[in-house]
Structure formats: C-alpha cells, structure tokens
Amino acid sequence: MVMDYEKKWIKPGIDVAYIDVPDLKMKVQDFVRRSKVVEGKVVGEIIIGVKCFWFDDKKKYQWGTFHSKQLLPWEVAVGGPVEISKFLNRE
C-alpha cells in the first residue's frame, strides 16, 4: 500500500497524520515560513513548519504546527504499523 512518495510530498490540502497519533486525521493548511536574511538583505524563505488543522471529538476546530518529519500521509497511517514503518524507512 505504500506509494512512491517524493521527498516533498506534503502539499496544502492533503490529509496527514501525526506520527505519534496515527489515527487522528488532519489536513495540511499551509507552510510556516521565515525570511532568510544575509547581510541585512532578504534572500529567500525557509520552511520552519507545517500548519495543520483537525476537529476534535467535540467538533471543535484545532490546529498545530509540526515538523514535516512528524507527519505521515493519511493513506499510510490507515495501513497500520507495518505500512508506517515501511514509509519511515522508505522501503
């Protein structure tokens, strides 16, 4: 079930799961970026996190910012521990 995911597989709008709570479905909202400054000039942006949202058991909107290595594609998370391990080890 593990698909061939690119290195930059996370995109706004896709469903993901947090690695420590793989049964919680979240949606990627956007990337959190910071300007990269060299010698006082802005030379670009770097991604410092991925902002995701979900609804809790009481249907309350929740959000959090995660490092990209803490997230799994939802298709992998529903596959269980074996699929998660394959994804993390890129087997």
A tleap script that builds the chain and sets N, CA, C and O, in Angstrom:
source leaprc.protein.ff14SB
mol = sequence {
  NMET VAL MET ASP TYR GLU LYS LYS TRP ILE
  LYS PRO GLY ILE ASP VAL ALA TYR ILE ASP
  VAL PRO ASP LEU LYS MET LYS VAL GLN ASP
  PHE VAL ARG ARG SER LYS VAL VAL GLU GLY
  LYS VAL VAL GLY GLU ILE ILE ILE GLY VAL
  LYS CYS PHE TRP PHE ASP ASP LYS LYS LYS
  TYR GLN TRP GLY THR PHE HIE SER LYS GLN
  LEU LEU PRO TRP GLU VAL ALA VAL GLY GLY
  PRO VAL GLU ILE SER LYS PHE LEU ASN ARG
  CGLU
}
set mol.1.N position { 0.808 -1.197 0.000 }
set mol.1.CA position { 0.000 0.000 0.000 }
set mol.1.C position { 0.857 1.270 0.000 }
set mol.1.O position { 0.382 2.328 -0.413 }
set mol.2.N position { 2.076 1.186 0.443 }
set mol.2.CA position { 2.938 2.365 0.464 }
set mol.2.C position { 3.240 2.778 -0.968 }
set mol.2.O position { 3.801 2.016 -1.755 }
set mol.3.N position { 2.853 3.994 -1.276 }
set mol.3.CA position { 3.082 4.528 -2.613 }
set mol.3.C position { 4.477 5.125 -2.665 }
set mol.3.O position { 5.139 5.277 -1.638 }
set mol.4.N position { 4.910 5.456 -3.850 }
set mol.4.CA position { 6.215 6.065 -4.018 }
set mol.4.C position { 6.077 7.568 -3.777 }
set mol.4.O position { 5.679 8.306 -4.678 }
set mol.5.N position { 6.402 8.018 -2.576 }
set mol.5.CA position { 6.264 9.425 -2.228 }
set mol.5.C position { 7.558 10.158 -2.516 }
set mol.5.O position { 8.651 9.673 -2.223 }
set mol.6.N position { 7.407 11.344 -3.100 }
set mol.6.CA position { 8.559 12.198 -3.358 }
set mol.6.C position { 9.080 12.742 -2.038 }
set mol.6.O position { 8.432 12.618 -0.999 }
set mol.7.N position { 10.251 13.340 -2.094 }
set mol.7.CA position { 10.807 13.939 -0.892 }
set mol.7.C position { 9.901 15.079 -0.400 }
set mol.7.O position { 9.728 15.257 0.806 }
set mol.8.N position { 9.332 15.840 -1.324 }
set mol.8.CA position { 8.456 16.969 -0.975 }
set mol.8.C position { 7.005 16.565 -1.212 }
set mol.8.O position { 6.329 17.148 -2.060 }
set mol.9.N position { 6.524 15.573 -0.470 }
set mol.9.CA position { 5.178 15.054 -0.668 }
set mol.9.C position { 4.100 15.876 0.013 }
set mol.9.O position { 2.927 15.753 -0.338 }
set mol.10.N position { 4.464 16.710 0.975 }
set mol.10.CA position { 3.471 17.479 1.721 }
set mol.10.C position { 3.066 18.709 0.912 }
set mol.10.O position { 3.898 19.512 0.491 }
set mol.11.N position { 1.744 18.821 0.714 }
set mol.11.CA position { 1.194 19.953 -0.016 }
set mol.11.C position { -0.080 20.414 0.698 }
set mol.11.O position { -0.770 19.592 1.302 }
set mol.12.N position { -0.405 21.711 0.642 }
set mol.12.CA position { -1.640 22.183 1.262 }
set mol.12.C position { -2.862 21.427 0.719 }
set mol.12.O position { -2.987 21.182 -0.481 }
set mol.13.N position { -3.750 21.069 1.644 }
set mol.13.CA position { -4.984 20.397 1.258 }
set mol.13.C position { -4.977 18.883 1.395 }
set mol.13.O position { -6.038 18.261 1.332 }
set mol.14.N position { -3.800 18.267 1.581 }
set mol.14.CA position { -3.786 16.807 1.695 }
set mol.14.C position { -4.030 16.368 3.134 }
set mol.14.O position { -3.800 17.120 4.081 }
set mol.15.N position { -4.502 15.128 3.272 }
set mol.15.CA position { -4.748 14.555 4.593 }
set mol.15.C position { -3.481 13.899 5.119 }
set mol.15.O position { -2.797 13.170 4.400 }
set mol.16.N position { -3.178 14.169 6.389 }
set mol.16.CA position { -1.978 13.637 7.033 }
set mol.16.C position { -2.325 13.146 8.432 }
set mol.16.O position { -3.430 13.373 8.924 }
set mol.17.N position { -1.377 12.475 9.062 }
set mol.17.CA position { -1.497 12.040 10.451 }
set mol.17.C position { -0.188 12.359 11.166 }
set mol.17.O position { 0.886 12.335 10.564 }
set mol.18.N position { -0.294 12.655 12.444 }
set mol.18.CA position { 0.880 12.886 13.279 }
set mol.18.C position { 1.465 11.525 13.639 }
set mol.18.O position { 0.721 10.602 13.969 }
set mol.19.N position { 2.748 11.395 13.583 }
set mol.19.CA position { 3.410 10.101 13.751 }
set mol.19.C position { 3.098 9.432 15.096 }
set mol.19.O position { 3.051 8.204 15.171 }
set mol.20.N position { 2.883 10.224 16.164 }
set mol.20.CA position { 2.590 9.647 17.476 }
set mol.20.C position { 1.105 9.353 17.696 }
set mol.20.O position { 0.743 8.647 18.637 }
set mol.21.N position { 0.245 9.897 16.824 }
set mol.21.CA position { -1.206 9.660 16.915 }
set mol.21.C position { -1.721 9.368 15.499 }
set mol.21.O position { -2.428 10.191 14.918 }
set mol.22.N position { -1.374 8.214 14.947 }
set mol.22.CA position { -1.695 7.957 13.539 }
set mol.22.C position { -3.174 7.782 13.227 }
set mol.22.O position { -3.541 7.732 12.053 }
set mol.23.N position { -4.032 7.689 14.227 }
set mol.23.CA position { -5.462 7.543 13.955 }
set mol.23.C position { -6.196 8.884 13.920 }
set mol.23.O position { -7.412 8.905 13.730 }
set mol.24.N position { -5.486 10.007 14.098 }
set mol.24.CA position { -6.082 11.336 14.031 }
set mol.24.C position { -5.836 11.929 12.647 }
set mol.24.O position { -4.696 12.216 12.281 }
set mol.25.N position { -6.900 12.109 11.891 }
set mol.25.CA position { -6.784 12.655 10.532 }
set mol.25.C position { -6.734 14.180 10.602 }
set mol.25.O position { -7.605 14.815 11.197 }
set mol.26.N position { -5.703 14.757 9.984 }
set mol.26.CA position { -5.528 16.204 9.934 }
set mol.26.C position { -5.406 16.615 8.479 }
set mol.26.O position { -5.157 15.779 7.610 }
set mol.27.N position { -5.580 17.886 8.215 }
set mol.27.CA position { -5.430 18.410 6.862 }
set mol.27.C position { -4.358 19.497 6.887 }
set mol.27.O position { -4.333 20.339 7.784 }
set mol.28.N position { -3.478 19.465 5.896 }
set mol.28.CA position { -2.427 20.481 5.794 }
set mol.28.C position { -3.068 21.788 5.339 }
set mol.28.O position { -3.737 21.840 4.307 }
set mol.29.N position { -2.852 22.842 6.127 }
set mol.29.CA position { -3.400 24.146 5.773 }
set mol.29.C position { -2.381 24.953 4.979 }
set mol.29.O position { -2.703 25.494 3.921 }
set mol.30.N position { -1.169 25.034 5.481 }
set mol.30.CA position { -0.147 25.845 4.817 }
set mol.30.C position { 1.206 25.572 5.453 }
set mol.30.O position { 1.310 24.825 6.426 }
set mol.31.N position { 2.215 26.172 4.906 }
set mol.31.CA position { 3.557 26.088 5.459 }
set mol.31.C position { 3.837 27.341 6.267 }
set mol.31.O position { 3.381 28.428 5.913 }
set mol.32.N position { 4.584 27.195 7.348 }
set mol.32.CA position { 5.022 28.338 8.140 }
set mol.32.C position { 6.425 28.662 7.638 }
set mol.32.O position { 7.326 27.823 7.680 }
set mol.33.N position { 6.588 29.867 7.172 }
set mol.33.CA position { 7.862 30.276 6.554 }
set mol.33.C position { 8.504 31.420 7.323 }
set mol.33.O position { 7.852 32.168 8.051 }
set mol.34.N position { 9.798 31.519 7.129 }
set mol.34.CA position { 10.551 32.623 7.722 }
set mol.34.C position { 11.490 33.150 6.659 }
set mol.34.O position { 12.053 32.379 5.881 }
set mol.35.N position { 11.659 34.450 6.623 }
set mol.35.CA position { 12.567 35.056 5.648 }
set mol.35.C position { 14.008 34.735 6.009 }
set mol.35.O position { 14.387 34.750 7.180 }
set mol.36.N position { 14.794 34.448 5.002 }
set mol.36.CA position { 16.228 34.207 5.202 }
set mol.36.C position { 16.953 35.510 4.867 }
set mol.36.O position { 16.853 36.034 3.757 }
set mol.37.N position { 17.683 36.014 5.857 }
set mol.37.CA position { 18.358 37.301 5.703 }
set mol.37.C position { 19.862 37.087 5.735 }
set mol.37.O position { 20.390 36.438 6.639 }
set mol.38.N position { 20.543 37.636 4.746 }
set mol.38.CA position { 22.002 37.575 4.677 }
set mol.38.C position { 22.511 39.003 4.503 }
set mol.38.O position { 22.121 39.702 3.568 }
set mol.39.N position { 23.366 39.415 5.394 }
set mol.39.CA position { 23.945 40.759 5.382 }
set mol.39.C position { 22.871 41.836 5.281 }
set mol.39.O position { 23.027 42.809 4.543 }
set mol.40.N position { 21.787 41.662 6.021 }
set mol.40.CA position { 20.731 42.661 6.059 }
set mol.40.C position { 19.746 42.625 4.910 }
set mol.40.O position { 18.821 43.436 4.869 }
set mol.41.N position { 19.924 41.691 3.959 }
set mol.41.CA position { 19.020 41.622 2.816 }
set mol.41.C position { 18.273 40.294 2.828 }
set mol.41.O position { 18.839 39.246 3.138 }
set mol.42.N position { 16.997 40.361 2.485 }
set mol.42.CA position { 16.190 39.144 2.387 }
set mol.42.C position { 16.571 38.428 1.089 }
set mol.42.O position { 16.446 38.983 -0.003 }
set mol.43.N position { 17.038 37.182 1.231 }
set mol.43.CA position { 17.479 36.427 0.056 }
set mol.43.C position { 16.570 35.232 -0.254 }
set mol.43.O position { 16.793 34.519 -1.232 }
set mol.44.N position { 15.564 35.018 0.566 }
set mol.44.CA position { 14.654 33.907 0.320 }
set mol.44.C position { 13.860 33.553 1.554 }
set mol.44.O position { 13.872 34.264 2.558 }
set mol.45.N position { 13.167 32.430 1.452 }
set mol.45.CA position { 12.368 31.953 2.570 }
set mol.45.C position { 12.732 30.517 2.882 }
set mol.45.O position { 13.129 29.753 2.002 }
set mol.46.N position { 12.587 30.155 4.168 }
set mol.46.CA position { 12.764 28.763 4.557 }
set mol.46.C position { 11.493 28.304 5.260 }
set mol.46.O position { 10.821 29.090 5.928 }
set mol.47.N position { 11.179 27.042 5.106 }
set mol.47.CA position { 10.012 26.477 5.757 }
set mol.47.C position { 10.425 26.014 7.148 }
set mol.47.O position { 11.373 25.243 7.302 }
set mol.48.N position { 9.705 26.490 8.157 }
set mol.48.CA position { 10.045 26.106 9.529 }
set mol.48.C position { 8.994 25.188 10.146 }
set mol.48.O position { 9.174 24.705 11.264 }
set mol.49.N position { 7.896 24.944 9.424 }
set mol.49.CA position { 6.866 24.047 9.944 }
set mol.49.C position { 5.717 23.885 8.975 }
set mol.49.O position { 5.636 24.568 7.955 }
set mol.50.N position { 4.828 22.963 9.316 }
set mol.50.CA position { 3.643 22.693 8.518 }
set mol.50.C position { 2.437 22.912 9.427 }
set mol.50.O position { 2.298 22.240 10.449 }
set mol.51.N position { 1.565 23.851 9.057 }
set mol.51.CA position { 0.378 24.128 9.861 }
set mol.51.C position { -0.744 23.195 9.418 }
set mol.51.O position { -1.096 23.148 8.240 }
set mol.52.N position { -1.298 22.458 10.369 }
set mol.52.CA position { -2.368 21.504 10.093 }
set mol.52.C position { -3.568 21.816 10.984 }
set mol.52.O position { -3.431 22.421 12.047 }
set mol.53.N position { -4.749 21.389 10.527 }
set mol.53.CA position { -5.937 21.541 11.368 }
set mol.53.C position { -6.730 20.247 11.388 }
set mol.53.O position { -6.607 19.409 10.495 }
set mol.54.N position { -7.547 20.101 12.426 }
set mol.54.CA position { -8.415 18.941 12.584 }
set mol.54.C position { -9.550 19.333 13.516 }
set mol.54.O position { -9.536 20.406 14.119 }
set mol.55.N position { -10.528 18.449 13.623 }
set mol.55.CA position { -11.644 18.670 14.527 }
set mol.55.C position { -11.597 17.594 15.604 }
set mol.55.O position { -11.457 16.410 15.297 }
set mol.56.N position { -11.713 18.004 16.867 }
set mol.56.CA position { -11.642 17.046 17.965 }
set mol.56.C position { -12.980 16.320 18.142 }
set mol.56.O position { -13.895 16.493 17.337 }
set mol.57.N position { -13.088 15.519 19.185 }
set mol.57.CA position { -14.292 14.722 19.430 }
set mol.57.C position { -15.545 15.577 19.624 }
set mol.57.O position { -16.660 15.118 19.376 }
set mol.58.N position { -15.358 16.801 20.063 }
set mol.58.CA position { -16.498 17.703 20.286 }
set mol.58.C position { -16.735 18.615 19.087 }
set mol.58.O position { -17.447 19.614 19.192 }
set mol.59.N position { -16.137 18.271 17.949 }
set mol.59.CA position { -16.270 19.047 16.703 }
set mol.59.C position { -15.677 20.449 16.822 }
set mol.59.O position { -16.089 21.372 16.120 }
set mol.60.N position { -14.713 20.591 17.712 }
set mol.60.CA position { -14.041 21.874 17.890 }
set mol.60.C position { -12.808 21.929 16.984 }
set mol.60.O position { -12.025 20.983 16.911 }
set mol.61.N position { -12.662 23.054 16.303 }
set mol.61.CA position { -11.529 23.275 15.403 }
set mol.61.C position { -10.241 23.363 16.215 }
set mol.61.O position { -10.159 24.126 17.178 }
set mol.62.N position { -9.247 22.588 15.828 }
set mol.62.CA position { -7.932 22.607 16.472 }
set mol.62.C position { -6.873 22.792 15.381 }
set mol.62.O position { -7.104 22.455 14.220 }
set mol.63.N position { -5.730 23.320 15.757 }
set mol.63.CA position { -4.635 23.417 14.797 }
set mol.63.C position { -3.309 23.291 15.530 }
set mol.63.O position { -3.222 23.481 16.743 }
set mol.64.N position { -2.296 22.969 14.769 }
set mol.64.CA position { -0.952 22.852 15.312 }
set mol.64.C position { 0.072 22.966 14.202 }
set mol.64.O position { -0.237 22.785 13.025 }
set mol.65.N position { 1.279 23.266 14.594 }
set mol.65.CA position { 2.379 23.356 13.636 }
set mol.65.C position { 3.350 22.227 13.933 }
set mol.65.O position { 3.755 22.028 15.078 }
set mol.66.N position { 3.720 21.493 12.897 }
set mol.66.CA position { 4.545 20.304 13.042 }
set mol.66.C position { 5.743 20.360 12.096 }
set mol.66.O position { 5.709 21.020 11.057 }
set mol.67.N position { 6.780 19.666 12.477 }
set mol.67.CA position { 7.917 19.470 11.580 }
set mol.67.C position { 7.476 18.449 10.526 }
set mol.67.O position { 6.714 17.533 10.836 }
set mol.68.N position { 7.934 18.594 9.326 }
set mol.68.CA position { 7.494 17.702 8.245 }
set mol.68.C position { 7.828 16.235 8.522 }
set mol.68.O position { 7.126 15.343 8.044 }
set mol.69.N position { 8.879 15.977 9.280 }
set mol.69.CA position { 9.246 14.584 9.578 }
set mol.69.C position { 8.327 13.947 10.611 }
set mol.69.O position { 8.409 12.743 10.852 }
set mol.70.N position { 7.445 14.748 11.231 }
set mol.70.CA position { 6.496 14.224 12.201 }
set mol.70.C position { 5.177 13.815 11.552 }
set mol.70.O position { 4.291 13.294 12.230 }
set mol.71.N position { 5.040 14.043 10.257 }
set mol.71.CA position { 3.779 13.786 9.573 }
set mol.71.C position { 3.869 12.598 8.627 }
set mol.71.O position { 4.919 12.308 8.054 }
set mol.72.N position { 2.730 11.920 8.483 }
set mol.72.CA position { 2.604 10.773 7.576 }
set mol.72.C position { 1.449 11.034 6.625 }
set mol.72.O position { 0.483 11.692 7.011 }
set mol.73.N position { 1.518 10.538 5.392 }
set mol.73.CA position { 0.334 10.600 4.540 }
set mol.73.C position { -0.786 9.775 5.188 }
set mol.73.O position { -0.518 8.729 5.779 }
set mol.74.N position { -2.009 10.229 5.083 }
set mol.74.CA position { -3.134 9.541 5.708 }
set mol.74.C position { -3.266 8.112 5.191 }
set mol.74.O position { -3.600 7.210 5.959 }
set mol.75.N position { -3.009 7.892 3.905 }
set mol.75.CA position { -3.106 6.551 3.323 }
set mol.75.C position { -2.137 5.575 3.998 }
set mol.75.O position { -2.435 4.390 4.144 }
set mol.76.N position { -0.999 6.081 4.398 }
set mol.76.CA position { -0.005 5.246 5.091 }
set mol.76.C position { -0.456 4.979 6.525 }
set mol.76.O position { -0.348 3.852 7.009 }
set mol.77.N position { -0.960 6.008 7.207 }
set mol.77.CA position { -1.371 5.868 8.607 }
set mol.77.C position { -2.475 4.833 8.777 }
set mol.77.O position { -2.459 4.071 9.744 }
set mol.78.N position { -3.436 4.791 7.852 }
set mol.78.CA position { -4.529 3.818 7.984 }
set mol.78.C position { -4.059 2.403 7.660 }
set mol.78.O position { -4.766 1.438 7.952 }
set mol.79.N position { -2.885 2.266 7.066 }
set mol.79.CA position { -2.330 0.948 6.758 }
set mol.79.C position { -1.784 0.226 7.971 }
set mol.79.O position { -1.506 -0.972 7.907 }
set mol.80.N position { -1.626 0.939 9.077 }
set mol.80.CA position { -1.151 0.316 10.306 }
set mol.80.C position { 0.348 0.415 10.510 }
set mol.80.O position { 1.051 1.041 9.716 }
set mol.81.N position { 0.840 -0.210 11.584 }
set mol.81.CA position { 2.252 -0.093 11.964 }
set mol.81.C position { 3.234 -0.585 10.900 }
set mol.81.O position { 4.314 -0.014 10.749 }
set mol.82.N position { 2.878 -1.621 10.172 }
set mol.82.CA position { 3.796 -2.148 9.147 }
set mol.82.C position { 3.966 -1.135 8.019 }
set mol.82.O position { 5.085 -0.887 7.570 }
set mol.83.N position { 2.868 -0.553 7.564 }
set mol.83.CA position { 2.951 0.439 6.484 }
set mol.83.C position { 3.673 1.708 6.956 }
set mol.83.O position { 4.432 2.314 6.200 }
set mol.84.N position { 3.432 2.102 8.209 }
set mol.84.CA position { 4.116 3.277 8.753 }
set mol.84.C position { 5.620 3.032 8.793 }
set mol.84.O position { 6.400 3.909 8.423 }
set mol.85.N position { 6.027 1.863 9.233 }
set mol.85.CA position { 7.445 1.516 9.279 }
set mol.85.C position { 8.065 1.527 7.888 }
set mol.85.O position { 9.174 2.026 7.701 }
set mol.86.N position { 7.348 0.977 6.913 }
set mol.86.CA position { 7.856 0.980 5.531 }
set mol.86.C position { 8.029 2.400 5.013 }
set mol.86.O position { 9.012 2.703 4.337 }
set mol.87.N position { 7.064 3.282 5.334 }
set mol.87.CA position { 7.160 4.656 4.891 }
set mol.87.C position { 8.345 5.358 5.541 }
set mol.87.O position { 9.112 6.044 4.865 }
set mol.88.N position { 8.495 5.187 6.851 }
set mol.88.CA position { 9.572 5.855 7.568 }
set mol.88.C position { 10.948 5.375 7.110 }
set mol.88.O position { 11.901 6.153 7.067 }
set mol.89.N position { 11.044 4.107 6.772 }
set mol.89.CA position { 12.312 3.538 6.296 }
set mol.89.C position { 12.435 3.609 4.784 }
set mol.89.O position { 13.445 3.192 4.217 }
set mol.90.N position { 11.406 4.138 4.129 }
set mol.90.CA position { 11.352 4.280 2.658 }
set mol.90.C position { 11.642 2.945 1.963 }
set mol.90.O position { 12.438 2.872 1.027 }
set mol.91.N position { 10.978 1.899 2.445 }
set mol.91.CA position { 11.146 0.576 1.838 }
set mol.91.C position { 10.205 0.412 0.673 }
set mol.91.O position { 10.197 -0.638 0.030 }
savepdb mol mol.pdb
quit
